[in-house]
Amino acid sequence: MMTKPQLVLICCLLLSLVSTAPVAGVALAQSPAPLEVLDIALWPEYDRPEVLVIYRGTIAANVPLPTLVSFTLPAAVKELNAVAYLDEAQGRLLNVEEHELIEGADGNVLSFTIPSRQFQFEYYSDQALSQDGDTRELTFLFSPTAEVANLSFELQQPTDSEDFTSDPTAFDQQVRQDGLTYALYALGPVSPGEARSLQASYTRGTDELSVDTLVSVNLPSPDEQTPVEVGGGGLKDNLGPILIAVGVLLLTGSLVYWFWSQRSVVVPEPAPRRSAARPRQPSRKSQRSGSTSASPAAKGEKLAAYCHRCGTKFREDADFCHACGAERRAE
C-alpha cells in the first residue's frame, strides 16, 4: 500500500505532465514558414577559393510574425558566415543574434526566428567546387524543408573564365556593375523534400580571386572617361570647384603683385649718425661787424631740409645743424 506522501508526489507529477502537454504540442506543431521567394546565389572563387553560397528569402504574406525559418544544409557546413533579417523600418540587414546549426539525418539543420519577412544567410562550401588543371566543376543540390513558391539560382562566373556550360541551361545572363557575368535560373515552385540541382563547368587559367580584379574592372581607361559638358549639367555640377579655383588664382595673383611692388620701393639708408657735438657759434667779432658772406636765407635761396653731413632734419629758421653743427646749405 502506498503511503500518503507517495500519493501526493504522484499527483504532483501528473499535474506537471498535464500542464506542460499543451506547450509541448505547440512546439512540436511549429514548422518552418513557407516562402514566397527564395534565391540561392553561388559565387565560386569570389573572395575565397571555395564557393560562397548566399540564401535570400521572403516569407509568405499569410504567415504571422515572428516566425521560424529552417533549412537543411550539407553535412560539411559547420558554421555560418552570416545570418540576418531585413529591418524594414531602418531599411538594412540586422544580424540574427540566436541561430542553431544541429546535425540531422540528411545534413545539418539551420533554424532561426525572425521578426520580419525577408532574411539572408551565407556560408562557404569547400565541396561544391572541384578542380582538375584549368577545368572547374561545380555541383549544388538543394532540398527545401518548407514550401517555396518561386525558387531561383544565380551563378557568378569568375573573372577570366571560359567555356562556361551548365545544366539546367540558364534562361538569362547579365553583366552587372562589378563587371562579372551572372547566369540566372528560374526553377518555379518546389515542395518540401523535392530536390533541385545545378551543375556547371568552366575553364580558367588563373587562381586569382574575382574580388581582387573588381577595382581594375570598374575603373574606366582615360580614353573612356566622359568629358564635362559646358552649358549643361556638367557646368552646373562643377560650378563650386570652378569658383574655388578662380578664387585661389586671384588671391595668389594679389600676393605676387604686392610682393613685387614692395621690392620696387627704394628706402634710403640713413647717414651714419655721429656723436652729438656742441653747435659751433659764430665769433663775437663777426657778430659785431657782421659776416662778410651772407647766409643762404639772406640770398633768398631755398634751404636744404636735411643736413648734408649727418642727415638730421633742420629746425625751422636754423642756419646750422643742431646735431653736428654743420652749416645749412641751399638745395
C-alpha positions as CSV (number, residue, x, y, z in Angstrom):
1,M,0.0,0.0,0.0
2,M,1.3,3.5,-0.9
3,T,1.7,6.0,1.8
4,K,0.2,9.5,1.8
5,P,3.4,11.2,0.8
6,Q,3.9,8.9,-2.2
7,L,0.3,9.6,-3.4
8,V,1.0,13.4,-3.1
9,L,4.2,13.0,-5.2
10,I,2.4,11.0,-7.9
11,C,-0.4,13.6,-8.1
12,C,2.1,16.4,-8.5
13,L,3.9,14.6,-11.3
14,L,0.6,14.0,-13.2
15,L,-0.4,17.7,-12.8
16,S,3.0,18.7,-14.2
17,L,2.6,16.5,-17.2
18,V,-0.9,17.8,-17.9
19,S,0.2,21.4,-17.6
20,T,3.2,21.0,-20.0
21,A,1.4,18.9,-22.6
22,P,-0.2,21.9,-24.5
23,V,3.1,23.8,-24.6
24,A,4.9,20.7,-26.0
25,G,2.2,20.2,-28.5
26,V,2.6,23.8,-29.7
27,A,6.4,23.4,-30.0
28,L,6.1,20.2,-31.9
29,A,3.4,21.7,-34.2
30,Q,5.6,24.6,-35.2
31,S,7.0,24.1,-38.6
32,P,9.2,26.1,-40.9
33,A,7.4,29.0,-42.6
34,P,6.6,28.7,-46.3
35,L,8.5,31.0,-48.6
36,E,7.2,33.3,-51.3
37,V,10.6,33.7,-52.9
38,L,14.0,32.0,-52.4
39,D,17.0,33.0,-54.4
40,I,20.3,31.0,-53.9
41,A,23.4,32.7,-55.2
42,L,26.6,30.7,-55.9
43,W,29.8,32.6,-56.2
44,P,32.8,30.4,-56.9
45,E,36.3,31.7,-56.4
46,Y,35.0,35.1,-55.4
47,D,36.8,36.1,-52.2
48,R,38.0,32.6,-51.2
49,P,38.9,29.5,-53.3
50,E,35.6,27.9,-52.2
51,V,32.1,28.7,-53.3
52,L,30.2,31.4,-51.4
53,V,26.6,30.3,-51.0
54,I,24.0,33.1,-50.3
55,Y,20.4,32.4,-49.5
56,R,17.9,35.3,-49.9
57,G,14.3,34.6,-49.0
58,T,10.9,36.2,-48.4
59,I,8.3,34.7,-46.0
60,A,4.8,34.2,-47.4
61,A,2.5,37.1,-46.7
62,N,-0.1,35.0,-44.8
63,V,2.5,33.8,-42.1
64,P,2.2,35.7,-38.8
65,L,5.4,37.2,-37.4
66,P,7.8,36.4,-35.8
67,T,8.2,33.0,-37.5
68,L,10.6,30.1,-37.6
69,V,12.9,29.6,-40.6
70,S,14.6,26.3,-41.2
71,F,16.9,24.8,-43.9
72,T,18.8,21.5,-44.3
73,L,22.4,22.3,-45.3
74,P,25.2,19.9,-46.4
75,A,26.8,18.0,-43.6
76,A,30.2,19.6,-44.4
77,V,28.8,23.1,-43.4
78,K,29.9,23.6,-39.8
79,E,29.4,27.3,-39.4
80,L,27.6,30.2,-41.0
81,N,29.3,33.3,-42.3
82,A,26.3,35.5,-41.6
83,V,22.6,35.2,-40.6
84,A,20.5,38.3,-40.9
85,Y,17.0,39.7,-41.5
86,L,15.8,42.9,-43.1
87,D,14.7,45.6,-40.7
88,E,12.1,47.4,-42.8
89,A,12.0,50.4,-40.5
90,Q,15.7,51.0,-40.9
91,G,16.0,49.6,-44.4
92,R,19.1,47.4,-43.6
93,L,20.1,43.9,-42.6
94,L,20.5,43.2,-39.0
95,N,22.2,40.1,-37.5
96,V,20.1,37.3,-36.0
97,E,21.5,37.0,-32.5
98,E,20.5,33.4,-32.0
99,H,20.5,30.6,-34.5
100,E,21.1,26.9,-34.3
101,L,23.0,24.5,-36.6
102,I,22.3,21.0,-35.5
103,E,23.4,17.7,-37.0
104,G,20.5,15.9,-38.7
105,A,19.9,12.7,-40.6
106,D,20.3,14.3,-44.1
107,G,22.7,17.1,-43.1
108,N,23.0,19.9,-40.7
109,V,19.7,21.8,-39.9
110,L,19.8,25.5,-39.6
111,S,17.0,27.2,-37.6
112,F,16.3,30.7,-36.5
113,T,13.4,33.0,-35.8
114,I,13.0,36.4,-37.4
115,P,10.6,39.3,-36.8
116,S,10.3,40.4,-40.5
117,R,9.6,38.7,-43.8
118,Q,13.0,39.0,-45.6
119,F,16.1,37.2,-44.5
120,Q,19.6,36.3,-45.7
121,F,22.3,33.9,-44.6
122,E,25.5,32.7,-46.2
123,Y,28.3,30.1,-45.8
124,Y,31.3,28.8,-47.7
125,S,31.3,25.3,-49.3
126,D,34.6,23.6,-50.0
127,Q,33.0,20.6,-51.5
128,A,30.8,22.2,-54.2
129,L,33.7,23.0,-56.4
130,S,36.4,20.6,-57.8
131,Q,39.4,21.4,-59.9
132,D,41.3,19.4,-62.5
133,G,44.0,21.5,-64.1
134,D,42.3,24.5,-65.6
135,T,38.9,22.9,-65.6
136,R,36.4,23.6,-62.7
137,E,33.3,21.5,-61.9
138,L,30.5,22.9,-59.7
139,T,27.8,20.8,-58.2
140,F,25.0,22.1,-55.9
141,L,21.9,20.3,-54.5
142,F,19.0,21.9,-52.7
143,S,16.1,20.3,-50.9
144,P,13.7,22.6,-49.1
145,T,12.1,21.9,-45.7
146,A,9.1,24.1,-46.5
147,E,7.0,25.2,-49.5
148,V,8.8,27.6,-51.9
149,A,6.6,29.4,-54.4
150,N,9.4,30.7,-56.6
151,L,12.9,29.2,-56.5
152,S,15.8,30.6,-58.5
153,F,19.5,30.1,-58.7
154,E,22.2,32.6,-59.5
155,L,25.7,31.6,-60.6
156,Q,28.5,34.1,-60.8
157,Q,31.2,33.4,-63.4
158,P,34.7,34.1,-62.1
159,T,36.9,36.6,-64.0
160,D,38.9,35.1,-66.9
161,S,36.6,32.0,-67.0
162,E,35.9,30.5,-70.4
163,D,33.9,27.6,-72.0
164,F,31.0,28.0,-69.4
165,T,28.3,25.4,-69.5
166,S,25.6,24.4,-67.1
167,D,22.7,22.0,-66.5
168,P,20.0,23.2,-66.5
169,T,20.7,25.9,-69.1
170,A,20.5,29.5,-67.8
171,F,17.5,31.5,-69.1
172,D,19.5,34.7,-68.9
173,Q,23.0,36.1,-68.4
174,Q,23.7,39.6,-67.1
175,V,26.9,41.6,-66.9
176,R,26.5,43.8,-63.8
177,Q,28.2,46.9,-62.4
178,D,31.1,44.9,-60.9
179,G,32.0,43.7,-64.4
180,L,31.2,40.0,-63.7
181,T,28.7,37.8,-65.6
182,Y,25.8,36.2,-63.8
183,A,23.8,33.2,-65.1
184,L,20.2,33.1,-63.9
185,Y,18.0,30.1,-63.4
186,A,14.2,30.1,-62.7
187,L,13.1,26.8,-61.2
188,G,9.5,27.7,-60.1
189,P,7.6,26.2,-57.2
190,V,9.3,23.5,-55.0
191,S,7.7,21.3,-52.3
192,P,9.4,20.1,-49.1
193,G,11.8,17.2,-49.9
194,E,11.8,17.9,-53.6
195,A,15.4,18.3,-54.7
196,R,16.7,20.8,-57.3
197,S,20.3,20.7,-58.5
198,L,22.7,22.8,-60.6
199,Q,25.9,21.6,-62.4
200,A,28.3,23.8,-64.2
201,S,31.8,23.7,-65.6
202,Y,34.3,26.3,-66.9
203,T,38.0,26.6,-67.6
204,R,40.2,29.2,-66.0
205,G,44.0,29.6,-66.4
206,T,44.5,31.5,-63.1
207,D,43.7,31.1,-59.4
208,E,43.3,34.8,-58.8
209,L,40.1,35.6,-56.8
210,S,37.4,37.7,-58.6
211,V,37.3,40.3,-55.8
212,D,40.9,41.2,-56.4
213,T,40.1,42.2,-60.0
214,L,37.0,44.2,-59.4
215,V,38.8,47.6,-58.9
216,S,40.6,47.4,-62.2
217,V,37.4,46.3,-63.9
218,N,35.4,49.2,-62.6
219,L,37.9,52.0,-63.4
220,P,37.5,53.3,-67.0
221,S,40.5,54.0,-69.1
222,P,41.5,57.6,-69.9
223,D,40.1,57.3,-73.4
224,E,36.7,56.1,-72.0
225,Q,36.2,58.9,-69.4
226,T,33.4,61.3,-70.2
227,P,34.3,65.0,-70.5
228,V,32.5,67.7,-68.6
229,E,29.7,69.2,-70.7
230,V,29.8,73.0,-70.6
231,G,26.4,74.7,-70.7
232,G,24.6,71.6,-69.5
233,G,24.6,69.6,-66.3
234,G,28.4,69.3,-66.3
235,L,29.0,73.0,-65.7
236,K,26.3,73.2,-63.0
237,D,27.7,70.2,-61.2
238,N,31.2,71.6,-61.3
239,L,30.4,75.3,-60.5
240,G,31.6,75.0,-56.9
241,P,35.1,73.7,-57.7
242,I,35.5,76.2,-60.5
243,L,34.7,79.2,-58.3
244,I,37.1,77.9,-55.7
245,A,39.9,77.6,-58.3
246,V,39.2,81.1,-59.6
247,G,39.3,82.5,-56.0
248,V,42.6,80.8,-55.3
249,L,44.1,82.2,-58.5
250,L,43.0,85.7,-57.7
251,L,44.4,85.5,-54.2
252,T,47.7,84.2,-55.5
253,G,48.0,86.9,-58.1
254,S,47.3,89.6,-55.5
255,L,50.0,88.3,-53.2
256,V,52.6,88.2,-56.0
257,Y,51.7,91.8,-57.1
258,W,52.0,93.1,-53.5
259,F,55.4,91.3,-53.1
260,W,56.9,92.8,-56.2
261,S,55.5,96.3,-55.6
262,Q,57.2,96.3,-52.2
263,R,60.5,95.3,-53.7
264,S,60.3,98.3,-56.1
265,V,60.2,100.9,-53.3
266,V,63.7,102.2,-52.5
267,V,64.2,103.1,-48.9
268,P,67.2,105.4,-48.5
269,E,69.7,104.3,-45.8
270,P,70.2,107.0,-43.2
271,A,73.6,108.6,-43.0
272,P,75.7,107.3,-40.1
273,R,75.0,109.3,-37.0
274,R,77.9,111.0,-35.3
275,S,78.1,111.8,-31.6
276,A,76.3,115.0,-30.8
277,A,78.7,117.9,-31.0
278,R,78.4,121.3,-29.4
279,P,77.0,123.7,-32.0
280,R,79.6,126.0,-33.4
281,Q,78.8,129.6,-32.7
282,P,79.9,132.5,-34.8
283,S,82.7,134.7,-33.3
284,R,81.9,137.8,-31.4
285,K,83.8,139.8,-34.0
286,S,81.6,138.6,-36.8
287,Q,78.6,139.3,-34.6
288,R,79.6,142.8,-34.1
289,S,80.9,143.6,-37.6
290,G,78.7,141.2,-39.5
291,S,79.8,138.3,-41.7
292,T,81.3,139.2,-45.0
293,S,79.3,136.3,-46.7
294,A,75.6,136.4,-46.4
295,S,73.6,133.2,-45.4
296,P,71.5,131.3,-48.0
297,A,68.4,132.7,-46.3
298,A,69.7,136.2,-46.9
299,K,70.3,135.5,-50.5
300,G,66.7,134.3,-50.9
301,E,67.8,130.7,-51.8
302,K,65.8,127.6,-50.9
303,L,67.4,126.0,-47.8
304,A,68.0,122.2,-47.5
305,A,65.6,120.3,-45.3
306,Y,68.2,117.8,-44.1
307,C,71.9,118.1,-43.0
308,H,74.3,117.1,-45.7
309,R,76.7,115.7,-43.1
310,C,74.6,113.6,-40.6
311,G,71.1,113.5,-42.3
312,T,69.3,115.2,-39.4
313,K,66.3,117.3,-40.3
314,F,67.0,121.1,-39.7
315,R,64.9,123.0,-37.3
316,E,62.9,125.8,-38.8
317,D,64.9,129.1,-39.4
318,A,68.2,127.3,-38.3
319,D,71.4,128.1,-40.2
320,F,73.4,125.3,-38.5
321,C,72.6,121.7,-37.7
322,H,71.7,121.3,-34.1
323,A,73.2,117.7,-34.1
324,C,76.6,118.1,-35.7
325,G,77.0,121.9,-36.2
326,A,77.3,121.8,-40.0
327,E,76.3,124.9,-41.9
328,R,72.9,124.7,-43.6
329,R,73.3,124.7,-47.4
330,A,71.0,125.7,-50.2
331,E,69.4,122.8,-52.2
